[in-house]
């Protein structure tokens, strides 16, 4: 008996894979929107980046910050796509996309109020 | 079960029917095992499902935003009556300072600096200090709002909000600011602590800044400088030289002319405030046994004029050629105040408003006067009034 709990492979059907693909596309677009909105409100002087890593890259400039942020999420999305045979990949994509959508919607309303 | 007929001369039996495939009424479930290879067919339900996740997340974020806004304690109630505006700040956050420039009506309430656009009534939180006492004052023009934060624990310095760019910034190197800044157009002035001339003993320095161009220059330094005021190329301030009565200094930065005006004879007089209305210096003072006075000094003709003499007067406000102040008959004469305005240099004083309560602050811009009323039985807060033409 293995001492480690086993992750059971619960495969996704074709529709699940397509949904995963769309969610990853949405996640990628939301990540770009998050970057642009963050850059916008920081530029307006009404916010500061509280994430230390992103704060460092934003201080280096928009291009390094964009490369880092988009790069991380792109790699993450590709990883989830590689794991598309697992239902857990779909669950993770749902959670990530939902949270990102909430963050971006909040930022949109907030930046419109500035 | 019927038998299959077999016979040499008989017709061949039909082949068994293939099993009926159940039509995919709802298609395969998201988690159902597929054929093993990803389907290349576009599935509109998969897209719809992903969009639902997006919409739910966005709705959650929007709900969070509105919930957070509903909890915000700084929000004033703005009511409009034609061109006039009434602003009631939250009960626990009475307004203190007041500034008006173009359509920008700004004030401080508690630790908050708040702006309302007179055209739209749109409210905006410009800044939050740690405590109300951290905020030292504010000033506004049609282009900029500037306010100063004095506490080292609350991002001290001169903060500037550009109405056109909707951009806020803390001006670098202004941590030593003392008192309220002054703004006129795209220019600002403030007093900050700093070394004296030639790096001598510590003193206060009056800084003039072109906010649009990002340039700064030192106007003067001295042991005690207060109340900077701006109008075009003119900058005025109050200097309190040690052992001597205070003097209002005015300098024309373009023409390099300077004036020194004694606001009162030595004694127990209290100076309430100074303002520049075009090329006229206006100040108000409180004389013991006499009451309050508002005076005007024409910089070109050196003529002094008493604009008002009442038991109580407020600090004056001015912009362009218009000056305004509040006056009352004193504490024993009820709680009503009158606000008057005059077009300088030669106009007559005209009543702008009579309010129930005490007007503690007046601000002027264009043909609008803003009043901060305290202790009114019907209304306490900020009101704007149009000046008769």
Contacts between the chains, C-beta under 8 A, distances in Angstrom:
chain1	res1	chain2	res2	distance
A	10	B	31	6.4
A	11	B	31	8.0
A	11	B	33	4.9
A	11	B	34	7.3
A	12	B	30	7.0
A	12	B	31	6.2
A	12	B	34	7.3
A	13	B	28	4.5
A	13	B	29	6.5
A	13	B	30	6.4
A	13	B	31	6.6
A	13	B	32	4.1
A	13	B	33	6.1
A	13	B	34	4.1
A	14	B	28	6.6
A	14	B	34	4.5
A	14	B	35	7.4
A	14	B	38	6.2
A	14	B	39	3.2
A	14	B	41	7.6
A	14	B	43	6.9
A	15	B	27	6.1
A	15	B	28	5.7
A	15	B	29	7.5
A	15	B	30	5.4
A	15	B	32	8.0
A	15	B	39	7.6
A	15	B	43	5.1
A	15	B	45	6.3
A	15	B	46	4.9
A	15	B	49	7.9
A	16	B	29	7.9
A	16	B	30	4.0
A	16	B	31	5.8
A	16	B	32	7.6
A	16	B	34	8.0
A	16	B	46	7.6
A	17	B	34	7.5
A	17	B	38	5.0
A	17	B	39	7.2
A	17	B	46	8.0
A	18	B	38	8.0
A	18	B	39	6.9
A	18	B	42	7.7
A	18	B	43	4.8
A	18	B	46	3.5
A	18	B	47	7.3
A	19	B	30	6.0
A	19	B	46	4.1
A	19	B	47	7.8
A	19	B	49	4.8
A	19	B	50	5.3
A	21	B	46	7.8
A	22	B	46	6.1
A	22	B	47	5.3
A	22	B	49	7.7
A	22	B	50	3.5
A	22	B	51	7.7
A	23	B	50	4.8
A	23	B	53	6.3
A	25	B	50	8.0
A	26	B	50	6.0
A	26	B	51	8.0
A	26	B	53	7.6
A	26	B	54	5.3
A	30	B	54	7.9
A	43	B	167	7.2
A	44	B	165	8.0
A	44	B	166	6.0
A	44	B	167	5.2
A	44	B	168	6.4
A	45	B	167	5.6
A	45	B	168	3.7
A	45	B	169	4.6
A	45	B	170	7.7
A	46	B	168	5.8
A	84	B	38	7.8
A	87	B	31	5.2
A	90	B	30	7.0
A	90	B	31	7.6
A	94	B	53	5.3
A	97	B	50	7.5
A	97	B	53	5.3
A	97	B	54	6.3
A	97	B	57	6.4
A	98	B	53	5.5
A	98	B	54	7.9
A	98	B	56	6.1
A	98	B	57	3.7
A	98	B	60	7.2
A	99	B	57	6.6
A	100	B	57	6.9
A	101	B	53	7.4
A	101	B	54	5.0
A	101	B	55	7.7
A	101	B	56	7.5
A	101	B	57	2.8
A	101	B	58	4.6
A	101	B	60	7.7
A	101	B	61	6.5
A	102	B	57	4.6
A	102	B	58	6.8
A	102	B	60	4.4
A	102	B	61	3.4
A	102	B	64	6.7
A	103	B	61	6.2
A	104	B	58	7.3
A	104	B	61	6.8
A	105	B	57	7.2
A	105	B	58	4.0
A	105	B	59	7.5
A	105	B	60	7.6
A	105	B	61	3.2
A	105	B	62	4.9
A	105	B	65	7.3
A	106	B	61	4.1
A	106	B	62	7.3
A	106	B	64	5.7
A	106	B	65	4.8
A	107	B	61	8.0
A	109	B	61	7.8
A	109	B	62	6.1
A	109	B	65	4.3
A	109	B	66	7.7
A	110	B	65	6.2
A	113	B	69	7.9
A	113	B	124	7.3
A	114	B	124	7.0
A	114	B	166	6.0
